[in-house]
Amino acid sequence: SLETFAVLCLGVIAVFKIYYHLVAAPMPDEAYYWLWGQHLDWSYFDHPPLQAWEQAAFSAMFGNSLFVLRLPALLSTLGIAAVVLWWAREARLAGHPVPPALALAVWFTSPVMFIFTTVVFPDHLAILLLSASTAMFFVVLDTVAWHGRLRVGLLYGAALLLGLAMLTKYNSALVGAALAVAIVAYPPFRPLLRSPHLYLAAVLSLACLLPVLWWNVVNDWASFQFHLSERLDERMEAWRIADNLWSFLANIVLGTSLFLVAAMVTMATRRASTTWLANWRVVALSTLLVPTLFWIGFSLATRPAGYWNVVAYVVFLPLAVLWFPRRWLVVAHLVWGMCLSAIHVVNYTVLPLSLVVGSPDAEAEGMYGWSEIVASI
Protein backbone atom coordinates (compact mmCIF):
# COMPACT_ATOMS: atom_id res chain seq x y z
CA SER A 1 0.00 0.00 0.00
CA LEU A 2 0.99 3.65 -0.36
CA GLU A 3 1.22 4.09 3.41
CA THR A 4 3.57 1.11 3.72
CA PHE A 5 5.74 2.56 0.96
CA ALA A 6 5.75 5.90 2.81
CA VAL A 7 7.02 4.19 5.98
CA LEU A 8 9.75 2.52 3.92
CA CYS A 9 10.72 5.91 2.44
CA LEU A 10 10.90 7.44 5.90
CA GLY A 11 13.22 4.63 6.99
CA VAL A 12 15.50 5.25 4.01
CA ILE A 13 15.54 9.01 4.63
CA ALA A 14 16.29 8.45 8.33
CA VAL A 15 19.27 6.24 7.41
CA PHE A 16 20.53 8.89 4.98
CA LYS A 17 20.22 11.59 7.64
CA ILE A 18 21.93 9.66 10.40
CA TYR A 19 24.74 8.52 8.10
CA TYR A 20 25.31 12.08 6.88
CA HIS A 21 25.24 13.46 10.41
CA LEU A 22 27.90 11.04 11.59
CA VAL A 23 30.15 10.81 8.52
CA ALA A 24 30.13 13.96 6.37
CA ALA A 25 32.84 16.49 7.09
CA PRO A 26 31.61 20.00 7.89
CA MET A 27 30.65 21.93 4.79
CA PRO A 28 32.42 25.28 4.45
CA ASP A 29 29.28 27.18 5.49
CA GLU A 30 28.70 24.85 8.45
CA ALA A 31 32.19 25.62 9.71
CA TYR A 32 31.60 29.31 9.02
CA TYR A 33 28.44 29.44 11.12
CA TRP A 34 30.04 27.35 13.87
CA LEU A 35 32.86 29.89 14.01
CA TRP A 36 30.32 32.64 14.55
CA GLY A 37 29.19 30.79 17.65
CA GLN A 38 32.72 30.91 19.00
CA HIS A 39 32.70 34.71 18.65
CA LEU A 40 29.35 35.88 20.00
CA ASP A 41 27.99 39.14 18.68
CA TRP A 42 24.67 40.91 18.25
CA SER A 43 24.54 39.88 14.60
CA TYR A 44 26.79 38.91 11.69
CA PHE A 45 27.68 40.02 8.20
CA ASP A 46 25.33 38.05 5.96
CA HIS A 47 22.82 36.46 8.37
CA PRO A 48 21.09 37.30 11.66
CA PRO A 49 22.52 35.77 14.85
CA LEU A 50 20.11 33.16 16.24
CA GLN A 51 21.78 30.19 14.51
CA ALA A 52 25.17 31.31 15.86
CA TRP A 53 23.76 31.73 19.36
CA GLU A 54 22.34 28.21 19.13
CA GLN A 55 25.74 26.83 18.10
CA ALA A 56 27.38 28.67 20.99
CA ALA A 57 24.91 27.18 23.46
CA PHE A 58 25.40 23.63 22.17
CA SER A 59 29.20 24.00 22.24
CA ALA A 60 29.05 25.32 25.80
CA MET A 61 26.84 22.43 26.96
CA PHE A 62 28.27 19.50 25.00
CA GLY A 63 31.70 20.54 23.71
CA ASN A 64 32.86 20.54 20.11
CA SER A 65 32.44 17.49 17.90
CA LEU A 66 30.90 16.58 14.57
CA PHE A 67 27.87 15.12 16.36
CA VAL A 68 27.33 18.27 18.43
CA LEU A 69 27.77 20.46 15.35
CA ARG A 70 24.85 18.72 13.64
CA LEU A 71 22.73 18.06 16.72
CA PRO A 72 20.67 21.27 16.26
CA ALA A 73 19.55 20.12 12.80
CA LEU A 74 18.55 16.73 14.21
CA LEU A 75 16.45 18.37 16.92
CA SER A 76 14.89 20.72 14.35
CA THR A 77 13.95 17.68 12.26
CA LEU A 78 12.11 16.16 15.22
CA GLY A 79 10.33 19.43 15.93
CA ILE A 80 9.27 19.83 12.30
CA ALA A 81 8.00 16.25 12.25
CA ALA A 82 5.82 17.04 15.28
CA VAL A 83 4.30 20.04 13.47
CA VAL A 84 3.63 17.96 10.34
CA LEU A 85 1.88 15.34 12.47
CA TRP A 86 -0.20 18.11 14.06
CA TRP A 87 -1.34 19.25 10.60
CA ALA A 88 -2.26 15.67 9.68
CA ARG A 89 -4.34 15.34 12.84
CA GLU A 90 -6.11 18.68 12.28
CA ALA A 91 -6.90 17.72 8.69
CA ARG A 92 -8.33 14.39 9.82
CA LEU A 93 -10.53 16.09 12.42
CA ALA A 94 -11.78 18.43 9.70
CA GLY A 95 -12.76 15.50 7.48
CA HIS A 96 -9.67 15.25 5.31
CA PRO A 97 -7.81 12.05 6.21
CA VAL A 98 -4.06 12.42 5.73
CA PRO A 99 -2.01 9.35 6.70
CA PRO A 100 0.64 10.68 9.12
CA ALA A 101 3.45 8.59 7.61
CA LEU A 102 2.56 9.83 4.14
CA ALA A 103 2.53 13.47 5.26
CA LEU A 104 5.98 13.03 6.82
CA ALA A 105 7.32 11.19 3.77
CA VAL A 106 6.13 13.85 1.31
CA TRP A 107 7.78 16.52 3.47
CA PHE A 108 11.14 14.90 4.14
CA THR A 109 11.64 13.34 0.71
CA SER A 110 11.29 16.79 -0.84
CA PRO A 111 14.99 17.28 -1.66
CA VAL A 112 15.21 20.88 -0.49
CA MET A 113 13.68 19.92 2.86
CA PHE A 114 15.86 16.85 3.26
CA ILE A 115 19.03 18.84 2.60
CA PHE A 116 18.23 21.91 4.66
CA THR A 117 17.04 19.96 7.68
CA THR A 118 20.26 17.91 7.51
CA VAL A 119 23.06 20.42 6.98
CA VAL A 120 23.58 22.97 9.75
CA PHE A 121 22.86 26.18 7.90
CA PRO A 122 20.45 28.73 9.44
CA ASP A 123 17.63 27.19 7.36
CA HIS A 124 16.85 24.22 9.63
CA LEU A 125 16.08 26.53 12.56
CA ALA A 126 14.16 28.99 10.39
CA ILE A 127 12.05 26.17 8.94
CA LEU A 128 11.24 24.86 12.42
CA LEU A 129 10.26 28.28 13.75
CA LEU A 130 8.20 29.10 10.66
CA SER A 131 6.46 25.72 10.76
CA ALA A 132 5.37 26.28 14.36
CA SER A 133 4.53 29.95 13.76
CA THR A 134 2.33 29.35 10.70
CA ALA A 135 0.51 26.50 12.44
CA MET A 136 -0.36 28.87 15.29
CA PHE A 137 -1.27 31.67 12.89
CA PHE A 138 -3.61 29.32 11.07
CA VAL A 139 -5.44 28.43 14.28
CA VAL A 140 -5.84 32.15 14.99
CA LEU A 141 -7.12 32.90 11.49
CA ASP A 142 -9.39 29.86 11.34
CA THR A 143 -10.95 30.78 14.69
CA VAL A 144 -11.56 34.34 13.48
CA ALA A 145 -13.15 33.01 10.28
CA TRP A 146 -15.41 30.50 12.08
CA HIS A 147 -16.32 32.28 15.30
CA GLY A 148 -15.18 35.90 14.96
CA ARG A 149 -13.12 35.37 18.11
CA LEU A 150 -9.44 36.25 18.52
CA ARG A 151 -7.09 33.89 20.37
CA VAL A 152 -4.78 36.59 21.64
CA GLY A 153 -2.20 34.38 23.33
CA LEU A 154 -1.73 32.26 20.20
CA LEU A 155 -1.42 35.39 18.05
CA TYR A 156 1.43 36.76 20.16
CA GLY A 157 3.09 33.35 20.33
CA ALA A 158 2.94 33.02 16.54
CA ALA A 159 4.31 36.54 16.13
CA LEU A 160 7.20 35.82 18.50
CA LEU A 161 8.13 32.65 16.61
CA LEU A 162 7.96 34.56 13.32
CA GLY A 163 10.26 37.21 14.79
CA LEU A 164 12.72 34.55 15.94
CA ALA A 165 12.62 33.01 12.44
CA MET A 166 13.56 36.43 11.02
CA LEU A 167 16.32 36.60 13.63
CA THR A 168 17.57 33.34 12.09
CA LYS A 169 17.30 34.15 8.38
CA TYR A 170 16.03 37.25 6.62
CA ASN A 171 13.88 35.43 4.04
CA SER A 172 11.53 34.42 6.88
CA ALA A 173 10.09 37.94 6.62
CA LEU A 174 8.45 36.89 3.35
CA VAL A 175 6.19 34.53 5.30
CA GLY A 176 5.08 37.47 7.43
CA ALA A 177 4.30 39.42 4.27
CA ALA A 178 2.36 36.44 2.90
CA LEU A 179 0.25 36.19 6.05
CA ALA A 180 -0.52 39.92 5.77
CA VAL A 181 -1.65 39.40 2.18
CA ALA A 182 -3.91 36.51 3.25
CA ILE A 183 -5.53 38.61 5.99
CA VAL A 184 -6.17 41.54 3.66
CA ALA A 185 -7.29 39.52 0.63
CA TYR A 186 -9.59 36.95 2.25
CA PRO A 187 -12.83 38.38 3.70
CA PRO A 188 -13.26 35.78 6.52
CA PHE A 189 -9.87 36.83 7.90
CA ARG A 190 -10.42 40.59 7.64
CA PRO A 191 -12.08 41.10 11.05
CA LEU A 192 -8.59 40.63 12.47
CA LEU A 193 -7.63 43.96 10.86
CA ARG A 194 -9.85 45.72 13.40
CA SER A 195 -7.93 44.37 16.37
CA PRO A 196 -5.04 46.36 17.83
CA HIS A 197 -3.50 43.04 18.86
CA LEU A 198 -2.62 42.31 15.23
CA TYR A 199 -0.48 45.44 14.98
CA LEU A 200 1.07 44.93 18.41
CA ALA A 201 1.95 41.38 17.34
CA ALA A 202 3.62 42.78 14.22
CA VAL A 203 5.64 45.13 16.44
CA LEU A 204 6.67 42.14 18.58
CA SER A 205 7.93 40.31 15.47
CA LEU A 206 9.90 43.31 14.29
CA ALA A 207 11.31 43.92 17.77
CA CYS A 208 13.10 40.59 17.52
CA LEU A 209 15.33 42.19 14.89
CA LEU A 210 16.69 44.85 17.28
CA PRO A 211 20.03 42.97 17.72
CA VAL A 212 20.47 43.03 13.92
CA LEU A 213 19.67 46.73 13.80
CA TRP A 214 22.13 47.52 16.59
CA TRP A 215 24.93 45.49 14.99
CA ASN A 216 24.43 47.32 11.71
CA VAL A 217 24.40 50.70 13.42
CA VAL A 218 27.85 50.07 14.89
CA ASN A 219 29.19 48.34 11.75
CA ASP A 220 28.32 50.90 9.08
CA TRP A 221 25.18 49.02 7.98
CA ALA A 222 27.34 46.21 6.58
CA SER A 223 24.56 43.61 6.28
CA PHE A 224 22.20 45.93 4.49
CA GLN A 225 24.90 47.19 2.14
CA PHE A 226 25.82 43.61 1.30
CA HIS A 227 22.29 42.37 0.60
CA LEU A 228 20.84 45.51 -0.96
CA SER A 229 23.84 46.81 -2.89
CA GLU A 230 27.04 44.80 -3.09
CA ARG A 231 25.52 41.49 -4.20
CA LEU A 232 23.20 43.08 -6.76
CA ASP A 233 24.04 43.31 -10.45
CA GLU A 234 23.08 46.69 -11.87
CA ARG A 235 23.58 45.48 -15.45
CA MET A 236 20.02 44.52 -16.38
CA GLU A 237 20.76 42.74 -19.65
CA ALA A 238 17.88 40.61 -20.91
CA TRP A 239 20.03 37.47 -21.24
CA ARG A 240 21.29 37.81 -17.67
CA ILE A 241 17.77 38.23 -16.29
CA ALA A 242 16.56 35.24 -18.30
CA ASP A 243 19.46 33.14 -17.03
CA ASN A 244 18.75 34.18 -13.43
CA LEU A 245 15.09 33.32 -13.81
CA TRP A 246 15.75 29.99 -15.53
CA SER A 247 18.26 28.98 -12.84
CA PHE A 248 15.85 29.89 -10.03
CA LEU A 249 12.83 28.08 -11.49
CA ALA A 250 14.84 25.02 -12.50
CA ASN A 251 16.24 24.72 -8.99
CA ILE A 252 12.75 25.02 -7.51
CA VAL A 253 11.64 22.05 -9.64
CA LEU A 254 14.76 20.06 -8.73
CA GLY A 255 14.43 20.92 -5.05
CA THR A 256 10.74 20.06 -4.74
CA SER A 257 9.96 17.79 -7.73
CA LEU A 258 7.91 18.24 -10.87
CA PHE A 259 5.32 15.95 -9.28
CA LEU A 260 4.97 18.24 -6.25
CA VAL A 261 4.65 21.22 -8.59
CA ALA A 262 1.65 19.42 -10.12
CA ALA A 263 0.10 19.29 -6.64
CA MET A 264 0.79 23.01 -6.18
CA VAL A 265 -0.97 23.80 -9.46
CA THR A 266 -3.93 21.63 -8.44
CA MET A 267 -4.22 23.44 -5.12
CA ALA A 268 -4.12 26.81 -6.90
CA THR A 269 -6.80 25.90 -9.42
CA ARG A 270 -9.20 23.61 -7.53
CA ARG A 271 -11.74 24.79 -4.97
CA ALA A 272 -11.54 23.36 -1.46
CA SER A 273 -14.31 20.99 -0.46
CA THR A 274 -14.79 22.28 3.11
CA THR A 275 -14.55 25.63 4.86
CA TRP A 276 -11.61 24.45 6.99
CA LEU A 277 -9.67 23.40 3.90
CA ALA A 278 -10.61 26.66 2.14
CA ASN A 279 -9.13 28.63 5.04
CA TRP A 280 -5.98 26.51 4.96
CA ARG A 281 -5.74 26.85 1.18
CA VAL A 282 -5.69 30.66 1.41
CA VAL A 283 -2.79 30.59 3.89
CA ALA A 284 -0.92 27.91 1.94
CA LEU A 285 -1.39 29.67 -1.38
CA SER A 286 -0.31 33.04 0.04
CA THR A 287 2.82 31.63 1.66
CA LEU A 288 3.61 29.77 -1.55
CA LEU A 289 3.11 32.67 -3.97
CA VAL A 290 4.43 35.72 -2.14
CA PRO A 291 8.00 34.44 -1.57
CA THR A 292 8.13 32.83 -5.03
CA LEU A 293 7.00 36.02 -6.79
CA PHE A 294 9.40 38.07 -4.69
CA TRP A 295 12.39 36.00 -5.81
CA ILE A 296 11.20 36.05 -9.41
CA GLY A 297 11.23 39.84 -9.18
CA PHE A 298 14.61 39.70 -7.49
CA SER A 299 15.93 37.92 -10.57
CA LEU A 300 16.09 41.35 -12.20
CA ALA A 301 18.99 42.25 -9.93
CA THR A 302 20.78 39.05 -8.97
CA ARG A 303 20.66 35.27 -9.29
CA PRO A 304 18.47 33.97 -6.44
CA ALA A 305 19.30 30.46 -5.28
CA GLY A 306 16.39 28.05 -5.52
CA TYR A 307 16.68 27.11 -1.84
CA TRP A 308 16.09 30.71 -0.79
CA ASN A 309 12.44 29.90 -1.49
CA VAL A 310 12.36 27.08 1.08
CA VAL A 311 10.18 29.21 3.38
CA ALA A 312 7.40 29.09 0.78
CA TYR A 313 6.62 25.42 1.42
CA VAL A 314 6.14 25.28 5.19
CA VAL A 315 2.32 25.48 5.07
CA PHE A 316 1.72 23.62 1.82
CA LEU A 317 3.90 20.55 2.32
CA PRO A 318 2.19 19.00 5.38
CA LEU A 319 -1.08 18.62 3.47
CA ALA A 320 0.34 18.40 -0.06
CA VAL A 321 -0.83 14.79 -0.32
CA LEU A 322 -4.42 16.07 -0.57
CA TRP A 323 -3.66 17.82 -3.85
CA PHE A 324 -1.76 15.31 -5.99
CA PRO A 325 -4.05 14.81 -9.00
CA ARG A 326 -2.98 11.17 -9.40
CA ARG A 327 -1.87 8.56 -6.89
CA TRP A 328 1.18 7.61 -8.95
CA LEU A 329 2.44 11.19 -8.70
CA VAL A 330 2.81 10.74 -4.94
CA VAL A 331 4.92 7.64 -5.50
CA ALA A 332 6.96 9.45 -8.15
CA HIS A 333 7.60 12.34 -5.74
CA LEU A 334 8.79 9.98 -3.01
CA VAL A 335 11.10 8.12 -5.40
CA TRP A 336 12.45 11.38 -6.83
CA GLY A 337 13.19 12.68 -3.35
CA MET A 338 14.96 9.53 -2.23
CA CYS A 339 17.10 9.48 -5.38
CA LEU A 340 18.19 13.13 -5.07
CA SER A 341 18.78 12.71 -1.35
CA ALA A 342 20.97 9.69 -2.06
CA ILE A 343 22.93 11.69 -4.64
CA HIS A 344 23.47 14.46 -2.10
CA VAL A 345 24.72 12.05 0.56
CA VAL A 346 27.06 10.24 -1.83
CA ASN A 347 28.37 13.53 -3.21
CA TYR A 348 29.38 14.78 0.24
CA THR A 349 30.43 11.57 1.98
CA VAL A 350 31.72 9.06 -0.60
CA LEU A 351 32.83 10.76 -3.80
CA PRO A 352 32.29 14.24 -5.26
CA LEU A 353 30.23 13.27 -8.28
CA SER A 354 31.50 16.28 -10.21
CA LEU A 355 34.67 14.24 -10.76
CA VAL A 356 32.56 11.75 -12.72
CA VAL A 357 30.02 13.96 -14.46
CA GLY A 358 29.26 17.66 -14.73
CA SER A 359 31.29 20.79 -14.02
CA PRO A 360 33.71 21.14 -11.07
CA ASP A 361 32.03 21.49 -7.68
CA ALA A 362 34.50 23.19 -5.38
CA GLU A 363 32.16 22.95 -2.37
CA ALA A 364 31.82 19.16 -2.54
CA GLU A 365 35.43 18.54 -3.55
CA GLY A 366 36.64 20.74 -0.70
CA MET A 367 35.11 18.41 1.89
CA TYR A 368 37.58 15.61 1.16
CA GLY A 369 41.18 15.08 2.27
CA TRP A 370 41.19 17.07 5.52
CA SER A 371 42.41 14.20 7.70
CA GLU A 372 45.36 13.71 5.34
CA ILE A 373 46.09 17.45 5.38
CA VAL A 374 46.00 17.53 9.19
CA ALA A 375 48.29 14.51 9.40
CA SER A 376 50.74 16.07 6.96
CA ILE A 377 50.83 19.35 8.84
C-alpha positions as CSV (number, residue, x, y, z in Angstrom):
1,S,0.0,0.0,0.0
2,L,1.0,3.7,-0.4
3,E,1.2,4.1,3.4
4,T,3.6,1.1,3.7
5,F,5.7,2.6,1.0
6,A,5.8,5.9,2.8
7,V,7.0,4.2,6.0
8,L,9.8,2.5,3.9
9,C,10.7,5.9,2.4
10,L,10.9,7.4,5.9
11,G,13.2,4.6,7.0
12,V,15.5,5.2,4.0
13,I,15.5,9.0,4.6
14,A,16.3,8.5,8.3
15,V,19.3,6.2,7.4
16,F,20.5,8.9,5.0
17,K,20.2,11.6,7.6
18,I,21.9,9.7,10.4
19,Y,24.7,8.5,8.1
20,Y,25.3,12.1,6.9
21,H,25.2,13.5,10.4
22,L,27.9,11.0,11.6
23,V,30.2,10.8,8.5
24,A,30.1,14.0,6.4
25,A,32.8,16.5,7.1
26,P,31.6,20.0,7.9
27,M,30.6,21.9,4.8
28,P,32.4,25.3,4.5
29,D,29.3,27.2,5.5
30,E,28.7,24.8,8.4
31,A,32.2,25.6,9.7
32,Y,31.6,29.3,9.0
33,Y,28.4,29.4,11.1
34,W,30.0,27.3,13.9
35,L,32.9,29.9,14.0
36,W,30.3,32.6,14.6
37,G,29.2,30.8,17.7
38,Q,32.7,30.9,19.0
39,H,32.7,34.7,18.7
40,L,29.3,35.9,20.0
41,D,28.0,39.1,18.7
42,W,24.7,40.9,18.2
43,S,24.5,39.9,14.6
44,Y,26.8,38.9,11.7
45,F,27.7,40.0,8.2
46,D,25.3,38.0,6.0
47,H,22.8,36.5,8.4
48,P,21.1,37.3,11.7
49,P,22.5,35.8,14.9
50,L,20.1,33.2,16.2
51,Q,21.8,30.2,14.5
52,A,25.2,31.3,15.9
53,W,23.8,31.7,19.4
54,E,22.3,28.2,19.1
55,Q,25.7,26.8,18.1
56,A,27.4,28.7,21.0
57,A,24.9,27.2,23.5
58,F,25.4,23.6,22.2
59,S,29.2,24.0,22.2
60,A,29.0,25.3,25.8
61,M,26.8,22.4,27.0
62,F,28.3,19.5,25.0
63,G,31.7,20.5,23.7
64,N,32.9,20.5,20.1
65,S,32.4,17.5,17.9
66,L,30.9,16.6,14.6
67,F,27.9,15.1,16.4
68,V,27.3,18.3,18.4
69,L,27.8,20.5,15.3
70,R,24.8,18.7,13.6
71,L,22.7,18.1,16.7
72,P,20.7,21.3,16.3
73,A,19.6,20.1,12.8
74,L,18.6,16.7,14.2
75,L,16.5,18.4,16.9
76,S,14.9,20.7,14.4
77,T,14.0,17.7,12.3
78,L,12.1,16.2,15.2
79,G,10.3,19.4,15.9
80,I,9.3,19.8,12.3
81,A,8.0,16.3,12.3
82,A,5.8,17.0,15.3
83,V,4.3,20.0,13.5
84,V,3.6,18.0,10.3
85,L,1.9,15.3,12.5
86,W,-0.2,18.1,14.1
87,W,-1.3,19.2,10.6
88,A,-2.3,15.7,9.7
89,R,-4.3,15.3,12.8
90,E,-6.1,18.7,12.3
91,A,-6.9,17.7,8.7
92,R,-8.3,14.4,9.8
93,L,-10.5,16.1,12.4
94,A,-11.8,18.4,9.7
95,G,-12.8,15.5,7.5
96,H,-9.7,15.3,5.3
97,P,-7.8,12.0,6.2
98,V,-4.1,12.4,5.7
99,P,-2.0,9.4,6.7
100,P,0.6,10.7,9.1
101,A,3.4,8.6,7.6
102,L,2.6,9.8,4.1
103,A,2.5,13.5,5.3
104,L,6.0,13.0,6.8
105,A,7.3,11.2,3.8
106,V,6.1,13.8,1.3
107,W,7.8,16.5,3.5
108,F,11.1,14.9,4.1
109,T,11.6,13.3,0.7
110,S,11.3,16.8,-0.8
111,P,15.0,17.3,-1.7
112,V,15.2,20.9,-0.5
113,M,13.7,19.9,2.9
114,F,15.9,16.8,3.3
115,I,19.0,18.8,2.6
116,F,18.2,21.9,4.7
117,T,17.0,20.0,7.7
118,T,20.3,17.9,7.5
119,V,23.1,20.4,7.0
120,V,23.6,23.0,9.8
121,F,22.9,26.2,7.9
122,P,20.5,28.7,9.4
123,D,17.6,27.2,7.4
124,H,16.8,24.2,9.6
125,L,16.1,26.5,12.6
126,A,14.2,29.0,10.4
127,I,12.0,26.2,8.9
128,L,11.2,24.9,12.4
129,L,10.3,28.3,13.7
130,L,8.2,29.1,10.7
131,S,6.5,25.7,10.8
132,A,5.4,26.3,14.4
133,S,4.5,30.0,13.8
134,T,2.3,29.4,10.7
135,A,0.5,26.5,12.4
136,M,-0.4,28.9,15.3
137,F,-1.3,31.7,12.9
138,F,-3.6,29.3,11.1
139,V,-5.4,28.4,14.3
140,V,-5.8,32.1,15.0
141,L,-7.1,32.9,11.5
142,D,-9.4,29.9,11.3
143,T,-10.9,30.8,14.7
144,V,-11.6,34.3,13.5
145,A,-13.2,33.0,10.3
146,W,-15.4,30.5,12.1
147,H,-16.3,32.3,15.3
148,G,-15.2,35.9,15.0
149,R,-13.1,35.4,18.1
150,L,-9.4,36.2,18.5
151,R,-7.1,33.9,20.4
152,V,-4.8,36.6,21.6
153,G,-2.2,34.4,23.3
154,L,-1.7,32.3,20.2
155,L,-1.4,35.4,18.1
156,Y,1.4,36.8,20.2
157,G,3.1,33.3,20.3
158,A,2.9,33.0,16.5
159,A,4.3,36.5,16.1
160,L,7.2,35.8,18.5
161,L,8.1,32.6,16.6
162,L,8.0,34.6,13.3
163,G,10.3,37.2,14.8
164,L,12.7,34.5,15.9
165,A,12.6,33.0,12.4
166,M,13.6,36.4,11.0
167,L,16.3,36.6,13.6
168,T,17.6,33.3,12.1
169,K,17.3,34.1,8.4
170,Y,16.0,37.3,6.6
171,N,13.9,35.4,4.0
172,S,11.5,34.4,6.9
173,A,10.1,37.9,6.6
174,L,8.5,36.9,3.3
175,V,6.2,34.5,5.3
176,G,5.1,37.5,7.4
177,A,4.3,39.4,4.3
178,A,2.4,36.4,2.9
179,L,0.3,36.2,6.0
180,A,-0.5,39.9,5.8
181,V,-1.7,39.4,2.2
182,A,-3.9,36.5,3.3
183,I,-5.5,38.6,6.0
184,V,-6.2,41.5,3.7
185,A,-7.3,39.5,0.6
186,Y,-9.6,37.0,2.2
187,P,-12.8,38.4,3.7
188,P,-13.3,35.8,6.5
189,F,-9.9,36.8,7.9
190,R,-10.4,40.6,7.6
191,P,-12.1,41.1,11.1
192,L,-8.6,40.6,12.5
193,L,-7.6,44.0,10.9
194,R,-9.9,45.7,13.4
195,S,-7.9,44.4,16.4
196,P,-5.0,46.4,17.8
197,H,-3.5,43.0,18.9
198,L,-2.6,42.3,15.2
199,Y,-0.5,45.4,15.0
200,L,1.1,44.9,18.4
201,A,1.9,41.4,17.3
202,A,3.6,42.8,14.2
203,V,5.6,45.1,16.4
204,L,6.7,42.1,18.6
205,S,7.9,40.3,15.5
206,L,9.9,43.3,14.3
207,A,11.3,43.9,17.8
208,C,13.1,40.6,17.5
209,L,15.3,42.2,14.9
210,L,16.7,44.8,17.3
211,P,20.0,43.0,17.7
212,V,20.5,43.0,13.9
213,L,19.7,46.7,13.8
214,W,22.1,47.5,16.6
215,W,24.9,45.5,15.0
216,N,24.4,47.3,11.7
217,V,24.4,50.7,13.4
218,V,27.8,50.1,14.9
219,N,29.2,48.3,11.8
220,D,28.3,50.9,9.1
221,W,25.2,49.0,8.0
222,A,27.3,46.2,6.6
223,S,24.6,43.6,6.3
224,F,22.2,45.9,4.5
225,Q,24.9,47.2,2.1
226,F,25.8,43.6,1.3
227,H,22.3,42.4,0.6
228,L,20.8,45.5,-1.0
229,S,23.8,46.8,-2.9
230,E,27.0,44.8,-3.1
231,R,25.5,41.5,-4.2
232,L,23.2,43.1,-6.8
233,D,24.0,43.3,-10.4
234,E,23.1,46.7,-11.9
235,R,23.6,45.5,-15.4
236,M,20.0,44.5,-16.4
237,E,20.8,42.7,-19.6
238,A,17.9,40.6,-20.9
239,W,20.0,37.5,-21.2
240,R,21.3,37.8,-17.7
241,I,17.8,38.2,-16.3
242,A,16.6,35.2,-18.3
243,D,19.5,33.1,-17.0
244,N,18.8,34.2,-13.4
245,L,15.1,33.3,-13.8
246,W,15.8,30.0,-15.5
247,S,18.3,29.0,-12.8
248,F,15.8,29.9,-10.0
249,L,12.8,28.1,-11.5
250,A,14.8,25.0,-12.5
251,N,16.2,24.7,-9.0
252,I,12.8,25.0,-7.5
253,V,11.6,22.0,-9.6
254,L,14.8,20.1,-8.7
255,G,14.4,20.9,-5.0
256,T,10.7,20.1,-4.7
257,S,10.0,17.8,-7.7
258,L,7.9,18.2,-10.9
259,F,5.3,16.0,-9.3
260,L,5.0,18.2,-6.3
261,V,4.7,21.2,-8.6
262,A,1.7,19.4,-10.1
263,A,0.1,19.3,-6.6
264,M,0.8,23.0,-6.2
265,V,-1.0,23.8,-9.5
266,T,-3.9,21.6,-8.4
267,M,-4.2,23.4,-5.1
268,A,-4.1,26.8,-6.9
269,T,-6.8,25.9,-9.4
270,R,-9.2,23.6,-7.5
271,R,-11.7,24.8,-5.0
272,A,-11.5,23.4,-1.5
273,S,-14.3,21.0,-0.5
274,T,-14.8,22.3,3.1
275,T,-14.5,25.6,4.9
276,W,-11.6,24.5,7.0
277,L,-9.7,23.4,3.9
278,A,-10.6,26.7,2.1
279,N,-9.1,28.6,5.0
280,W,-6.0,26.5,5.0
281,R,-5.7,26.9,1.2
282,V,-5.7,30.7,1.4
283,V,-2.8,30.6,3.9
284,A,-0.9,27.9,1.9
285,L,-1.4,29.7,-1.4
286,S,-0.3,33.0,0.0
287,T,2.8,31.6,1.7
288,L,3.6,29.8,-1.6
289,L,3.1,32.7,-4.0
290,V,4.4,35.7,-2.1
291,P,8.0,34.4,-1.6
292,T,8.1,32.8,-5.0
293,L,7.0,36.0,-6.8
294,F,9.4,38.1,-4.7
295,W,12.4,36.0,-5.8
296,I,11.2,36.0,-9.4
297,G,11.2,39.8,-9.2
298,F,14.6,39.7,-7.5
299,S,15.9,37.9,-10.6
300,L,16.1,41.4,-12.2
301,A,19.0,42.3,-9.9
302,T,20.8,39.1,-9.0
303,R,20.7,35.3,-9.3
304,P,18.5,34.0,-6.4
305,A,19.3,30.5,-5.3
306,G,16.4,28.0,-5.5
307,Y,16.7,27.1,-1.8
308,W,16.1,30.7,-0.8
309,N,12.4,29.9,-1.5
310,V,12.4,27.1,1.1
311,V,10.2,29.2,3.4
312,A,7.4,29.1,0.8
313,Y,6.6,25.4,1.4
314,V,6.1,25.3,5.2
315,V,2.3,25.5,5.1
316,F,1.7,23.6,1.8
317,L,3.9,20.5,2.3
318,P,2.2,19.0,5.4
319,L,-1.1,18.6,3.5
320,A,0.3,18.4,-0.1
321,V,-0.8,14.8,-0.3
322,L,-4.4,16.1,-0.6
323,W,-3.7,17.8,-3.8
324,F,-1.8,15.3,-6.0
325,P,-4.1,14.8,-9.0
326,R,-3.0,11.2,-9.4
327,R,-1.9,8.6,-6.9
328,W,1.2,7.6,-9.0
329,L,2.4,11.2,-8.7
330,V,2.8,10.7,-4.9
331,V,4.9,7.6,-5.5
332,A,7.0,9.4,-8.1
333,H,7.6,12.3,-5.7
334,L,8.8,10.0,-3.0
335,V,11.1,8.1,-5.4
336,W,12.4,11.4,-6.8
337,G,13.2,12.7,-3.4
338,M,15.0,9.5,-2.2
339,C,17.1,9.5,-5.4
340,L,18.2,13.1,-5.1
341,S,18.8,12.7,-1.3
342,A,21.0,9.7,-2.1
343,I,22.9,11.7,-4.6
344,H,23.5,14.5,-2.1
345,V,24.7,12.0,0.6
346,V,27.1,10.2,-1.8
347,N,28.4,13.5,-3.2
348,Y,29.4,14.8,0.2
349,T,30.4,11.6,2.0
350,V,31.7,9.1,-0.6
351,L,32.8,10.8,-3.8
352,P,32.3,14.2,-5.3
353,L,30.2,13.3,-8.3
354,S,31.5,16.3,-10.2
355,L,34.7,14.2,-10.8
356,V,32.6,11.7,-12.7
357,V,30.0,14.0,-14.5
358,G,29.3,17.7,-14.7
359,S,31.3,20.8,-14.0
360,P,33.7,21.1,-11.1
361,D,32.0,21.5,-7.7
362,A,34.5,23.2,-5.4
363,E,32.2,23.0,-2.4
364,A,31.8,19.2,-2.5
365,E,35.4,18.5,-3.6
366,G,36.6,20.7,-0.7
367,M,35.1,18.4,1.9
368,Y,37.6,15.6,1.2
369,G,41.2,15.1,2.3
370,W,41.2,17.1,5.5
371,S,42.4,14.2,7.7
372,E,45.4,13.7,5.3
373,I,46.1,17.4,5.4
374,V,46.0,17.5,9.2
375,A,48.3,14.5,9.4
376,S,50.7,16.1,7.0
377,I,50.8,19.4,8.8
